Amino acid sequence: MSIAHWSTMDTPIGPFTAVVASDGAVLASGWTADVTELTPLIAPSLAPSELREKRDLGKVTAAIRGYHAGELDVINDVPVRQRSGEFRQHAWDVLRTVPAGKPVSYGEYAALAGRPTAIRAAASACSRNPTALFVPCHRVLRTGGAMGGFRWGLDVKRWLLTHESPERVAGLG
């Protein structure tokens, strides 16, 4: 029997909920106040048998608050656990290496993942990412810089990209 905890916290762009395994790895996360929007995103082999609400998820809660307050790299050290096919799994790992403030196109993302012609597969990895923020799919744009899609809405994606922009970060220093 596996127990996972979840928590919802307020952020500047709305409520953010995370589902975290007992060892602290994020299983699902996104800008919603409804944990039932997240649980179907968890791979069946990782799905907890029980979910319990917990006000503070420790390192995960601190990272969510820190990121939204401007500590952009704090999310990098939070472990995630997600499962899929070999390419998607690798693509998610690669996505964690795309730095804040340096978005890539879907084509560039496919190339980074080792399959430059697999642009649709790269886009699919983004759209099926269960751990938004911690696996920063918002950092992938269409060729030419258009937003593309985002599970949590284009207003959220736009806010995240602006939040991470070098111009904004330089203004804070």
CNS distance restraints for C-alpha pairs under 8 A (distance, minus, plus):
assign (resid   1 and name CA) (resid  48 and name CA) 7.44 0.50 0.50
assign (resid   1 and name CA) (resid  49 and name CA) 5.79 0.50 0.50
assign (resid   1 and name CA) (resid  50 and name CA) 7.66 0.50 0.50
assign (resid   2 and name CA) (resid  22 and name CA) 7.72 0.50 0.50
assign (resid   2 and name CA) (resid  48 and name CA) 4.96 0.50 0.50
assign (resid   2 and name CA) (resid  49 and name CA) 5.32 0.50 0.50
assign (resid   2 and name CA) (resid  50 and name CA) 6.49 0.50 0.50
assign (resid   3 and name CA) (resid  21 and name CA) 6.87 0.50 0.50
assign (resid   3 and name CA) (resid  22 and name CA) 6.33 0.50 0.50
assign (resid   3 and name CA) (resid  48 and name CA) 5.48 0.50 0.50
assign (resid   3 and name CA) (resid  49 and name CA) 6.10 0.50 0.50
assign (resid   3 and name CA) (resid  50 and name CA) 4.84 0.50 0.50
assign (resid   3 and name CA) (resid  51 and name CA) 5.87 0.50 0.50
assign (resid   3 and name CA) (resid  52 and name CA) 7.32 0.50 0.50
assign (resid   4 and name CA) (resid  19 and name CA) 6.63 0.50 0.50
assign (resid   4 and name CA) (resid  20 and name CA) 5.49 0.50 0.50
assign (resid   4 and name CA) (resid  21 and name CA) 4.51 0.50 0.50
assign (resid   4 and name CA) (resid  22 and name CA) 5.54 0.50 0.50
assign (resid   4 and name CA) (resid  48 and name CA) 5.84 0.50 0.50
assign (resid   4 and name CA) (resid  50 and name CA) 6.37 0.50 0.50
assign (resid   4 and name CA) (resid  51 and name CA) 5.03 0.50 0.50
assign (resid   4 and name CA) (resid  52 and name CA) 6.37 0.50 0.50
assign (resid   5 and name CA) (resid  19 and name CA) 5.72 0.50 0.50
assign (resid   5 and name CA) (resid  20 and name CA) 5.30 0.50 0.50
assign (resid   5 and name CA) (resid  21 and name CA) 6.54 0.50 0.50
assign (resid   5 and name CA) (resid  22 and name CA) 7.19 0.50 0.50
assign (resid   5 and name CA) (resid  51 and name CA) 5.53 0.50 0.50
assign (resid   5 and name CA) (resid  52 and name CA) 4.77 0.50 0.50
assign (resid   5 and name CA) (resid  53 and name CA) 5.49 0.50 0.50
assign (resid   5 and name CA) (resid  54 and name CA) 5.92 0.50 0.50
assign (resid   5 and name CA) (resid  57 and name CA) 7.55 0.50 0.50
assign (resid   6 and name CA) (resid  17 and name CA) 6.91 0.50 0.50
assign (resid   6 and name CA) (resid  18 and name CA) 5.47 0.50 0.50
assign (resid   6 and name CA) (resid  19 and name CA) 4.33 0.50 0.50
assign (resid   6 and name CA) (resid  20 and name CA) 6.08 0.50 0.50
assign (resid   6 and name CA) (resid  35 and name CA) 7.48 0.50 0.50
assign (resid   6 and name CA) (resid  51 and name CA) 6.97 0.50 0.50
assign (resid   6 and name CA) (resid  52 and name CA) 6.25 0.50 0.50
assign (resid   6 and name CA) (resid  53 and name CA) 4.89 0.50 0.50
assign (resid   6 and name CA) (resid  54 and name CA) 5.83 0.50 0.50
assign (resid   6 and name CA) (resid  55 and name CA) 7.94 0.50 0.50
assign (resid   6 and name CA) (resid  57 and name CA) 7.45 0.50 0.50
assign (resid   7 and name CA) (resid  17 and name CA) 5.52 0.50 0.50
assign (resid   7 and name CA) (resid  18 and name CA) 5.74 0.50 0.50
assign (resid   7 and name CA) (resid  19 and name CA) 6.94 0.50 0.50
assign (resid   7 and name CA) (resid  53 and name CA) 5.79 0.50 0.50
assign (resid   7 and name CA) (resid  54 and name CA) 5.59 0.50 0.50
assign (resid   7 and name CA) (resid  55 and name CA) 5.70 0.50 0.50
assign (resid   7 and name CA) (resid  56 and name CA) 6.89 0.50 0.50
assign (resid   7 and name CA) (resid  57 and name CA) 6.96 0.50 0.50
assign (resid   8 and name CA) (resid  15 and name CA) 6.33 0.50 0.50
assign (resid   8 and name CA) (resid  16 and name CA) 5.41 0.50 0.50
assign (resid   8 and name CA) (resid  17 and name CA) 4.15 0.50 0.50
assign (resid   8 and name CA) (resid  18 and name CA) 6.68 0.50 0.50
assign (resid   8 and name CA) (resid  32 and name CA) 7.90 0.50 0.50
assign (resid   8 and name CA) (resid  33 and name CA) 5.96 0.50 0.50
assign (resid   8 and name CA) (resid  55 and name CA) 7.76 0.50 0.50
assign (resid   9 and name CA) (resid  15 and name CA) 5.55 0.50 0.50
assign (resid   9 and name CA) (resid  16 and name CA) 5.42 0.50 0.50
assign (resid   9 and name CA) (resid  17 and name CA) 6.47 0.50 0.50
assign (resid  10 and name CA) (resid  14 and name CA) 5.85 0.50 0.50
assign (resid  10 and name CA) (resid  15 and name CA) 4.50 0.50 0.50
assign (resid  10 and name CA) (resid  16 and name CA) 6.25 0.50 0.50
assign (resid  11 and name CA) (resid  15 and name CA) 5.75 0.50 0.50
assign (resid  11 and name CA) (resid  16 and name CA) 6.60 0.50 0.50
assign (resid  11 and name CA) (resid  65 and name CA) 7.44 0.50 0.50
assign (resid  11 and name CA) (resid  68 and name CA) 6.65 0.50 0.50
assign (resid  12 and name CA) (resid  68 and name CA) 7.11 0.50 0.50
assign (resid  13 and name CA) (resid  31 and name CA) 7.86 0.50 0.50
assign (resid  13 and name CA) (resid 156 and name CA) 6.46 0.50 0.50
assign (resid  13 and name CA) (resid 159 and name CA) 7.52 0.50 0.50
assign (resid  14 and name CA) (resid  31 and name CA) 6.44 0.50 0.50
assign (resid  14 and name CA) (resid  32 and name CA) 7.37 0.50 0.50
assign (resid  15 and name CA) (resid  31 and name CA) 5.51 0.50 0.50
assign (resid  15 and name CA) (resid  32 and name CA) 5.32 0.50 0.50
assign (resid  15 and name CA) (resid  33 and name CA) 5.32 0.50 0.50
assign (resid  16 and name CA) (resid  29 and name CA) 7.29 0.50 0.50
assign (resid  16 and name CA) (resid  30 and name CA) 5.56 0.50 0.50
assign (resid  16 and name CA) (resid  31 and name CA) 4.16 0.50 0.50
assign (resid  16 and name CA) (resid  32 and name CA) 5.26 0.50 0.50
assign (resid  16 and name CA) (resid  33 and name CA) 6.28 0.50 0.50
assign (resid  17 and name CA) (resid  29 and name CA) 5.56 0.50 0.50
assign (resid  17 and name CA) (resid  30 and name CA) 5.67 0.50 0.50
assign (resid  17 and name CA) (resid  31 and name CA) 6.30 0.50 0.50
assign (resid  17 and name CA) (resid  32 and name CA) 5.89 0.50 0.50
assign (resid  17 and name CA) (resid  33 and name CA) 5.99 0.50 0.50
assign (resid  17 and name CA) (resid  34 and name CA) 7.43 0.50 0.50
assign (resid  17 and name CA) (resid  35 and name CA) 6.61 0.50 0.50
assign (resid  18 and name CA) (resid  26 and name CA) 6.85 0.50 0.50
assign (resid  18 and name CA) (resid  27 and name CA) 7.67 0.50 0.50
assign (resid  18 and name CA) (resid  28 and name CA) 5.85 0.50 0.50
assign (resid  18 and name CA) (resid  29 and name CA) 4.22 0.50 0.50
assign (resid  18 and name CA) (resid  30 and name CA) 6.70 0.50 0.50
assign (resid  18 and name CA) (resid  35 and name CA) 7.87 0.50 0.50
assign (resid  19 and name CA) (resid  26 and name CA) 5.93 0.50 0.50
assign (resid  19 and name CA) (resid  27 and name CA) 5.54 0.50 0.50
assign (resid  19 and name CA) (resid  28 and name CA) 5.19 0.50 0.50
assign (resid  19 and name CA) (resid  29 and name CA) 6.18 0.50 0.50
assign (resid  19 and name CA) (resid  35 and name CA) 7.75 0.50 0.50
assign (resid  19 and name CA) (resid  38 and name CA) 7.71 0.50 0.50
assign (resid  19 and name CA) (resid  39 and name CA) 7.96 0.50 0.50
assign (resid  20 and name CA) (resid  24 and name CA) 5.68 0.50 0.50
assign (resid  20 and name CA) (resid  25 and name CA) 5.50 0.50 0.50
assign (resid  20 and name CA) (resid  26 and name CA) 4.42 0.50 0.50
assign (resid  20 and name CA) (resid  27 and name CA) 5.49 0.50 0.50
assign (resid  20 and name CA) (resid  28 and name CA) 7.26 0.50 0.50
assign (resid  20 and name CA) (resid  57 and name CA) 7.53 0.50 0.50
assign (resid  21 and name CA) (resid  25 and name CA) 5.31 0.50 0.50
assign (resid  21 and name CA) (resid  26 and name CA) 6.33 0.50 0.50
assign (resid  21 and name CA) (resid  27 and name CA) 6.49 0.50 0.50
assign (resid  21 and name CA) (resid  48 and name CA) 7.74 0.50 0.50
assign (resid  24 and name CA) (resid  57 and name CA) 7.85 0.50 0.50
assign (resid  24 and name CA) (resid  59 and name CA) 7.77 0.50 0.50
assign (resid  24 and name CA) (resid  60 and name CA) 7.49 0.50 0.50
assign (resid  24 and name CA) (resid  79 and name CA) 7.12 0.50 0.50
assign (resid  25 and name CA) (resid  78 and name CA) 7.05 0.50 0.50
assign (resid  25 and name CA) (resid  79 and name CA) 4.74 0.50 0.50
assign (resid  25 and name CA) (resid  80 and name CA) 4.70 0.50 0.50
assign (resid  25 and name CA) (resid  81 and name CA) 5.85 0.50 0.50
assign (resid  26 and name CA) (resid  60 and name CA) 7.71 0.50 0.50
assign (resid  26 and name CA) (resid  78 and name CA) 7.60 0.50 0.50
assign (resid  26 and name CA) (resid  79 and name CA) 6.31 0.50 0.50
assign (resid  26 and name CA) (resid  80 and name CA) 4.48 0.50 0.50
assign (resid  26 and name CA) (resid  81 and name CA) 6.01 0.50 0.50
assign (resid  26 and name CA) (resid 131 and name CA) 6.81 0.50 0.50
assign (resid  27 and name CA) (resid  42 and name CA) 6.20 0.50 0.50
assign (resid  27 and name CA) (resid  46 and name CA) 7.79 0.50 0.50
assign (resid  27 and name CA) (resid  80 and name CA) 6.16 0.50 0.50
assign (resid  27 and name CA) (resid  81 and name CA) 5.38 0.50 0.50
assign (resid  27 and name CA) (resid  82 and name CA) 6.25 0.50 0.50
assign (resid  27 and name CA) (resid 130 and name CA) 7.11 0.50 0.50
assign (resid  27 and name CA) (resid 131 and name CA) 6.45 0.50 0.50
assign (resid  28 and name CA) (resid  38 and name CA) 5.86 0.50 0.50
assign (resid  28 and name CA) (resid  39 and name CA) 7.09 0.50 0.50
assign (resid  28 and name CA) (resid  41 and name CA) 6.68 0.50 0.50
assign (resid  28 and name CA) (resid  42 and name CA) 6.23 0.50 0.50
assign (resid  28 and name CA) (resid 130 and name CA) 4.88 0.50 0.50
assign (resid  28 and name CA) (resid 131 and name CA) 4.53 0.50 0.50
assign (resid  28 and name CA) (resid 132 and name CA) 7.40 0.50 0.50
assign (resid  29 and name CA) (resid  38 and name CA) 6.51 0.50 0.50
assign (resid  29 and name CA) (resid 130 and name CA) 6.39 0.50 0.50
assign (resid  29 and name CA) (resid 131 and name CA) 4.73 0.50 0.50
assign (resid  29 and name CA) (resid 132 and name CA) 5.50 0.50 0.50
assign (resid  29 and name CA) (resid 133 and name CA) 7.46 0.50 0.50
assign (resid  30 and name CA) (resid  38 and name CA) 7.38 0.50 0.50
assign (resid  30 and name CA) (resid 130 and name CA) 7.95 0.50 0.50
assign (resid  30 and name CA) (resid 131 and name CA) 6.89 0.50 0.50
assign (resid  30 and name CA) (resid 132 and name CA) 5.37 0.50 0.50
assign (resid  30 and name CA) (resid 133 and name CA) 7.20 0.50 0.50
assign (resid  30 and name CA) (resid 152 and name CA) 6.96 0.50 0.50
assign (resid  31 and name CA) (resid 152 and name CA) 6.06 0.50 0.50
assign (resid  32 and name CA) (resid  37 and name CA) 7.49 0.50 0.50
assign (resid  32 and name CA) (resid 152 and name CA) 7.86 0.50 0.50
assign (resid  34 and name CA) (resid  38 and name CA) 7.52 0.50 0.50
assign (resid  35 and name CA) (resid  39 and name CA) 6.48 0.50 0.50
assign (resid  36 and name CA) (resid  40 and name CA) 7.23 0.50 0.50
assign (resid  37 and name CA) (resid  41 and name CA) 7.79 0.50 0.50
assign (resid  38 and name CA) (resid  42 and name CA) 7.20 0.50 0.50
assign (resid  38 and name CA) (resid 130 and name CA) 7.39 0.50 0.50
assign (resid  39 and name CA) (resid  47 and name CA) 7.69 0.50 0.50
assign (resid  41 and name CA) (resid 128 and name CA) 7.72 0.50 0.50
assign (resid  41 and name CA) (resid 129 and name CA) 7.95 0.50 0.50
assign (resid  41 and name CA) (resid 130 and name CA) 5.27 0.50 0.50
assign (resid  42 and name CA) (resid  46 and name CA) 6.43 0.50 0.50
assign (resid  42 and name CA) (resid  47 and name CA) 5.81 0.50 0.50
assign (resid  42 and name CA) (resid  82 and name CA) 7.02 0.50 0.50
assign (resid  42 and name CA) (resid 130 and name CA) 6.50 0.50 0.50
assign (resid  43 and name CA) (resid  47 and name CA) 6.16 0.50 0.50
assign (resid  43 and name CA) (resid  82 and name CA) 6.62 0.50 0.50
assign (resid  43 and name CA) (resid  83 and name CA) 5.80 0.50 0.50
assign (resid  43 and name CA) (resid  84 and name CA) 7.36 0.50 0.50
assign (resid  45 and name CA) (resid  83 and name CA) 7.88 0.50 0.50
assign (resid  46 and name CA) (resid  82 and name CA) 7.50 0.50 0.50
assign (resid  46 and name CA) (resid  83 and name CA) 7.63 0.50 0.50
assign (resid  56 and name CA) (resid  61 and name CA) 6.07 0.50 0.50
assign (resid  57 and name CA) (resid  61 and name CA) 5.12 0.50 0.50
assign (resid  57 and name CA) (resid  62 and name CA) 7.95 0.50 0.50
assign (resid  58 and name CA) (resid  62 and name CA) 6.26 0.50 0.50
assign (resid  59 and name CA) (resid  63 and name CA) 6.04 0.50 0.50
assign (resid  59 and name CA) (resid  78 and name CA) 7.28 0.50 0.50
assign (resid  60 and name CA) (resid  64 and name CA) 6.22 0.50 0.50
assign (resid  60 and name CA) (resid  78 and name CA) 6.61 0.50 0.50
assign (resid  61 and name CA) (resid  65 and name CA) 6.23 0.50 0.50
assign (resid  62 and name CA) (resid  66 and name CA) 5.87 0.50 0.50
assign (resid  63 and name CA) (resid  67 and name CA) 5.87 0.50 0.50
assign (resid  63 and name CA) (resid  74 and name CA) 5.46 0.50 0.50
assign (resid  63 and name CA) (resid  75 and name CA) 5.49 0.50 0.50
assign (resid  63 and name CA) (resid  78 and name CA) 7.55 0.50 0.50
assign (resid  64 and name CA) (resid  68 and name CA) 6.33 0.50 0.50
assign (resid  64 and name CA) (resid  75 and name CA) 7.23 0.50 0.50
assign (resid  65 and name CA) (resid  69 and name CA) 6.15 0.50 0.50
assign (resid  66 and name CA) (resid  70 and name CA) 6.34 0.50 0.50
assign (resid  66 and name CA) (resid  71 and name CA) 5.15 0.50 0.50
assign (resid  66 and name CA) (resid  72 and name CA) 7.45 0.50 0.50
assign (resid  66 and name CA) (resid  74 and name CA) 6.62 0.50 0.50
assign (resid  67 and name CA) (resid  71 and name CA) 4.65 0.50 0.50
assign (resid  67 and name CA) (resid  72 and name CA) 4.84 0.50 0.50
assign (resid  67 and name CA) (resid  73 and name CA) 7.21 0.50 0.50
assign (resid  67 and name CA) (resid  74 and name CA) 6.17 0.50 0.50
assign (resid  67 and name CA) (resid  75 and name CA) 6.74 0.50 0.50
assign (resid  68 and name CA) (resid  72 and name CA) 7.67 0.50 0.50
assign (resid  70 and name CA) (resid 163 and name CA) 7.44 0.50 0.50
assign (resid  70 and name CA) (resid 169 and name CA) 7.90 0.50 0.50
assign (resid  72 and name CA) (resid 100 and name CA) 6.70 0.50 0.50
assign (resid  72 and name CA) (resid 164 and name CA) 7.00 0.50 0.50
assign (resid  73 and name CA) (resid 100 and name CA) 7.49 0.50 0.50
assign (resid  74 and name CA) (resid  78 and name CA) 7.75 0.50 0.50
assign (resid  75 and name CA) (resid 133 and name CA) 7.47 0.50 0.50
assign (resid  75 and name CA) (resid 134 and name CA) 5.61 0.50 0.50
assign (resid  76 and name CA) (resid  96 and name CA) 7.13 0.50 0.50
assign (resid  76 and name CA) (resid 134 and name CA) 6.83 0.50 0.50
assign (resid  78 and name CA) (resid 134 and name CA) 7.10 0.50 0.50
assign (resid  80 and name CA) (resid 131 and name CA) 7.22 0.50 0.50
assign (resid  80 and name CA) (resid 134 and name CA) 7.27 0.50 0.50
assign (resid  82 and name CA) (resid  89 and name CA) 7.62 0.50 0.50
assign (resid  82 and name CA) (resid 130 and name CA) 7.27 0.50 0.50
assign (resid  82 and name CA) (resid 131 and name CA) 7.85 0.50 0.50
assign (resid  83 and name CA) (resid  89 and name CA) 6.46 0.50 0.50
assign (resid  84 and name CA) (resid  88 and name CA) 6.14 0.50 0.50
assign (resid  84 and name CA) (resid  89 and name CA) 5.63 0.50 0.50
assign (resid  85 and name CA) (resid  89 and name CA) 5.96 0.50 0.50
assign (resid  86 and name CA) (resid  90 and name CA) 6.20 0.50 0.50
assign (resid  87 and name CA) (resid  91 and name CA) 5.96 0.50 0.50
assign (resid  87 and name CA) (resid 113 and name CA) 7.97 0.50 0.50
assign (resid  88 and name CA) (resid  92 and name CA) 6.11 0.50 0.50
assign (resid  88 and name CA) (resid 121 and name CA) 7.58 0.50 0.50
assign (resid  88 and name CA) (resid 122 and name CA) 7.53 0.50 0.50
assign (resid  88 and name CA) (resid 125 and name CA) 5.34 0.50 0.50
assign (resid  89 and name CA) (resid  93 and name CA) 6.51 0.50 0.50
assign (resid  90 and name CA) (resid  94 and name CA) 6.22 0.50 0.50
assign (resid  90 and name CA) (resid 113 and name CA) 6.83 0.50 0.50
assign (resid  91 and name CA) (resid  95 and name CA) 6.09 0.50 0.50
assign (resid  91 and name CA) (resid 110 and name CA) 7.85 0.50 0.50
assign (resid  91 and name CA) (resid 113 and name CA) 5.32 0.50 0.50
assign (resid  91 and name CA) (resid 122 and name CA) 6.92 0.50 0.50
assign (resid  91 and name CA) (resid 125 and name CA) 6.63 0.50 0.50
assign (resid  92 and name CA) (resid  96 and name CA) 6.67 0.50 0.50
assign (resid  92 and name CA) (resid 125 and name CA) 6.83 0.50 0.50
assign (resid  92 and name CA) (resid 126 and name CA) 7.84 0.50 0.50
assign (resid  92 and name CA) (resid 129 and name CA) 7.44 0.50 0.50
assign (resid  92 and name CA) (resid 135 and name CA) 6.53 0.50 0.50
assign (resid  93 and name CA) (resid  97 and name CA) 7.32 0.50 0.50
assign (resid  93 and name CA) (resid 135 and name CA) 7.76 0.50 0.50
assign (resid  94 and name CA) (resid  98 and name CA) 7.24 0.50 0.50
assign (resid  94 and name CA) (resid 112 and name CA) 6.93 0.50 0.50
assign (resid  94 and name CA) (resid 113 and name CA) 6.06 0.50 0.50
assign (resid  95 and name CA) (resid 109 and name CA) 7.58 0.50 0.50
assign (resid  95 and name CA) (resid 135 and name CA) 6.21 0.50 0.50
assign (resid  95 and name CA) (resid 136 and name CA) 6.46 0.50 0.50
assign (resid  95 and name CA) (resid 137 and name CA) 6.87 0.50 0.50
assign (resid  96 and name CA) (resid 134 and name CA) 7.42 0.50 0.50
assign (resid  96 and name CA) (resid 135 and name CA) 5.34 0.50 0.50
assign (resid  96 and name CA) (resid 136 and name CA) 6.40 0.50 0.50
assign (resid  98 and name CA) (resid 102 and name CA) 6.97 0.50 0.50
assign (resid  98 and name CA) (resid 103 and name CA) 7.09 0.50 0.50
assign (resid  98 and name CA) (resid 104 and name CA) 7.69 0.50 0.50
assign (resid  98 and name CA) (resid 136 and name CA) 7.84 0.50 0.50
assign (resid  98 and name CA) (resid 139 and name CA) 7.32 0.50 0.50
assign (resid  99 and name CA) (resid 103 and name CA) 7.47 0.50 0.50
assign (resid 100 and name CA) (resid 139 and name CA) 7.48 0.50 0.50
assign (resid 100 and name CA) (resid 164 and name CA) 5.48 0.50 0.50
assign (resid 100 and name CA) (resid 165 and name CA) 7.48 0.50 0.50
assign (resid 101 and name CA) (resid 161 and name CA) 6.96 0.50 0.50
assign (resid 101 and name CA) (resid 164 and name CA) 4.72 0.50 0.50
assign (resid 101 and name CA) (resid 165 and name CA) 4.56 0.50 0.50
assign (resid 101 and name CA) (resid 166 and name CA) 5.56 0.50 0.50
assign (resid 102 and name CA) (resid 139 and name CA) 7.38 0.50 0.50
assign (resid 102 and name CA) (resid 165 and name CA) 7.77 0.50 0.50
assign (resid 103 and name CA) (resid 139 and name CA) 4.50 0.50 0.50
assign (resid 103 and name CA) (resid 140 and name CA) 5.60 0.50 0.50
assign (resid 103 and name CA) (resid 141 and name CA) 6.85 0.50 0.50
assign (resid 104 and name CA) (resid 108 and name CA) 5.81 0.50 0.50
assign (resid 104 and name CA) (resid 109 and name CA) 6.21 0.50 0.50
assign (resid 104 and name CA) (resid 139 and name CA) 6.38 0.50 0.50
assign (resid 104 and name CA) (resid 140 and name CA) 5.03 0.50 0.50
assign (resid 104 and name CA) (resid 141 and name CA) 6.07 0.50 0.50
assign (resid 105 and name CA) (resid 109 and name CA) 6.09 0.50 0.50
assign (resid 105 and name CA) (resid 140 and name CA) 5.36 0.50 0.50
assign (resid 105 and name CA) (resid 141 and name CA) 4.66 0.50 0.50
assign (resid 105 and name CA) (resid 142 and name CA) 5.26 0.50 0.50
assign (resid 105 and name CA) (resid 143 and name CA) 5.30 0.50 0.50
assign (resid 105 and name CA) (resid 144 and name CA) 7.87 0.50 0.50
assign (resid 105 and name CA) (resid 145 and name CA) 7.25 0.50 0.50
assign (resid 106 and name CA) (resid 110 and name CA) 6.13 0.50 0.50
assign (resid 106 and name CA) (resid 119 and name CA) 5.86 0.50 0.50
assign (resid 106 and name CA) (resid 122 and name CA) 6.38 0.50 0.50
assign (resid 106 and name CA) (resid 123 and name CA) 6.25 0.50 0.50
assign (resid 106 and name CA) (resid 140 and name CA) 5.96 0.50 0.50
assign (resid 106 and name CA) (resid 141 and name CA) 6.10 0.50 0.50
assign (resid 106 and name CA) (resid 142 and name CA) 5.88 0.50 0.50
assign (resid 106 and name CA) (resid 143 and name CA) 6.86 0.50 0.50
assign (resid 107 and name CA) (resid 111 and name CA) 6.30 0.50 0.50
assign (resid 107 and name CA) (resid 116 and name CA) 6.45 0.50 0.50
assign (resid 107 and name CA) (resid 117 and name CA) 7.52 0.50 0.50
assign (resid 107 and name CA) (resid 118 and name CA) 7.86 0.50 0.50
assign (resid 107 and name CA) (resid 119 and name CA) 5.38 0.50 0.50
assign (resid 107 and name CA) (resid 122 and name CA) 7.92 0.50 0.50
assign (resid 107 and name CA) (resid 143 and name CA) 7.27 0.50 0.50
assign (resid 108 and name CA) (resid 112 and name CA) 6.13 0.50 0.50
assign (resid 108 and name CA) (resid 116 and name CA) 7.30 0.50 0.50
assign (resid 109 and name CA) (resid 113 and name CA) 6.19 0.50 0.50
assign (resid 109 and name CA) (resid 116 and name CA) 7.92 0.50 0.50
assign (resid 109 and name CA) (resid 119 and name CA) 7.79 0.50 0.50
assign (resid 109 and name CA) (resid 122 and name CA) 6.60 0.50 0.50
assign (resid 109 and name CA) (resid 140 and name CA) 7.24 0.50 0.50
assign (resid 110 and name CA) (resid 114 and name CA) 6.47 0.50 0.50
assign (resid 110 and name CA) (resid 115 and name CA) 5.36 0.50 0.50
assign (resid 110 and name CA) (resid 116 and name CA) 4.82 0.50 0.50
assign (resid 110 and name CA) (resid 117 and name CA) 6.88 0.50 0.50
assign (resid 110 and name CA) (resid 118 and name CA) 5.72 0.50 0.50
assign (resid 110 and name CA) (resid 119 and name CA) 5.41 0.50 0.50
assign (resid 110 and name CA) (resid 121 and name CA) 7.70 0.50 0.50
assign (resid 110 and name CA) (resid 122 and name CA) 5.31 0.50 0.50
assign (resid 111 and name CA) (resid 115 and name CA) 5.22 0.50 0.50
assign (resid 111 and name CA) (resid 116 and name CA) 3.84 0.50 0.50
assign (resid 111 and name CA) (resid 117 and name CA) 7.47 0.50 0.50
assign (resid 112 and name CA) (resid 116 and name CA) 7.50 0.50 0.50
assign (resid 113 and name CA) (resid 122 and name CA) 7.99 0.50 0.50
assign (resid 118 and name CA) (resid 122 and name CA) 6.22 0.50 0.50
assign (resid 119 and name CA) (resid 123 and name CA) 6.21 0.50 0.50
assign (resid 120 and name CA) (resid 124 and name CA) 6.07 0.50 0.50
assign (resid 121 and name CA) (resid 125 and name CA) 6.20 0.50 0.50
assign (resid 122 and name CA) (resid 126 and name CA) 6.53 0.50 0.50
assign (resid 123 and name CA) (resid 127 and name CA) 6.30 0.50 0.50
assign (resid 124 and name CA) (resid 128 and name CA) 6.04 0.50 0.50
assign (resid 125 and name CA) (resid 129 and name CA) 6.04 0.50 0.50
assign (resid 126 and name CA) (resid 137 and name CA) 5.24 0.50 0.50
assign (resid 126 and name CA) (resid 140 and name CA) 7.94 0.50 0.50
assign (resid 127 and name CA) (resid 137 and name CA) 7.89 0.50 0.50
assign (resid 127 and name CA) (resid 149 and name CA) 7.85 0.50 0.50
assign (resid 127 and name CA) (resid 150 and name CA) 7.00 0.50 0.50
assign (resid 127 and name CA) (resid 151 and name CA) 6.79 0.50 0.50
assign (resid 129 and name CA) (resid 135 and name CA) 7.32 0.50 0.50
assign (resid 129 and name CA) (resid 137 and name CA) 7.25 0.50 0.50
assign (resid 131 and name CA) (resid 135 and name CA) 5.75 0.50 0.50
assign (resid 132 and name CA) (resid 136 and name CA) 5.92 0.50 0.50
assign (resid 132 and name CA) (resid 137 and name CA) 6.60 0.50 0.50
assign (resid 132 and name CA) (resid 138 and name CA) 7.89 0.50 0.50
assign (resid 133 and name CA) (resid 137 and name CA) 7.31 0.50 0.50
assign (resid 133 and name CA) (resid 138 and name CA) 7.64 0.50 0.50
assign (resid 138 and name CA) (resid 150 and name CA) 6.88 0.50 0.50
assign (resid 138 and name CA) (resid 157 and name CA) 5.68 0.50 0.50
assign (resid 138 and name CA) (resid 160 and name CA) 7.28 0.50 0.50
assign (resid 138 and name CA) (resid 161 and name CA) 7.33 0.50 0.50
assign (resid 139 and name CA) (resid 161 and name CA) 7.01 0.50 0.50
assign (resid 141 and name CA) (resid 145 and name CA) 5.63 0.50 0.50
assign (resid 141 and name CA) (resid 146 and name CA) 5.97 0.50 0.50
assign (resid 141 and name CA) (resid 147 and name CA) 5.26 0.50 0.50
assign (resid 141 and name CA) (resid 148 and name CA) 5.83 0.50 0.50
assign (resid 142 and name CA) (resid 146 and name CA) 5.07 0.50 0.50
assign (resid 142 and name CA) (resid 147 and name CA) 6.15 0.50 0.50
assign (resid 142 and name CA) (resid 148 and name CA) 5.54 0.50 0.50
assign (resid 147 and name CA) (resid 154 and name CA) 7.23 0.50 0.50
assign (resid 147 and name CA) (resid 157 and name CA) 7.79 0.50 0.50
assign (resid 147 and name CA) (resid 158 and name CA) 7.67 0.50 0.50
assign (resid 149 and name CA) (resid 153 and name CA) 7.42 0.50 0.50
assign (resid 149 and name CA) (resid 154 and name CA) 6.73 0.50 0.50
assign (resid 150 and name CA) (resid 154 and name CA) 5.98 0.50 0.50
assign (resid 150 and name CA) (resid 157 and name CA) 6.62 0.50 0.50
assign (resid 152 and name CA) (resid 156 and name CA) 6.40 0.50 0.50
assign (resid 152 and name CA) (resid 157 and name CA) 7.52 0.50 0.50
assign (resid 153 and name CA) (resid 157 and name CA) 6.50 0.50 0.50
assign (resid 154 and name CA) (resid 158 and name CA) 5.93 0.50 0.50
assign (resid 155 and name CA) (resid 159 and name CA) 6.16 0.50 0.50
assign (resid 156 and name CA) (resid 160 and name CA) 6.19 0.50 0.50
assign (resid 157 and name CA) (resid 161 and name CA) 6.22 0.50 0.50
assign (resid 158 and name CA) (resid 162 and name CA) 6.11 0.50 0.50
assign (resid 159 and name CA) (resid 163 and name CA) 5.90 0.50 0.50
assign (resid 160 and name CA) (resid 164 and name CA) 6.18 0.50 0.50
assign (resid 161 and name CA) (resid 165 and name CA) 5.99 0.50 0.50
assign (resid 162 and name CA) (resid 168 and name CA) 7.16 0.50 0.50
assign (resid 163 and name CA) (resid 168 and name CA) 6.66 0.50 0.50
assign (resid 163 and name CA) (resid 169 and name CA) 7.65 0.50 0.50
assign (resid 164 and name CA) (resid 168 and name CA) 7.10 0.50 0.50
assign (resid 164 and name CA) (resid 169 and name CA) 6.80 0.50 0.50
assign (resid 165 and name CA) (resid 169 and name CA) 6.31 0.50 0.50
assign (resid 166 and name CA) (resid 170 and name CA) 5.88 0.50 0.50
assign (resid 167 and name CA) (resid 171 and name CA) 6.27 0.50 0.50
assign (resid 168 and name CA) (resid 172 and name CA) 6.65 0.50 0.50
assign (resid 169 and name CA) (resid 173 and name CA) 6.83 0.50 0.50
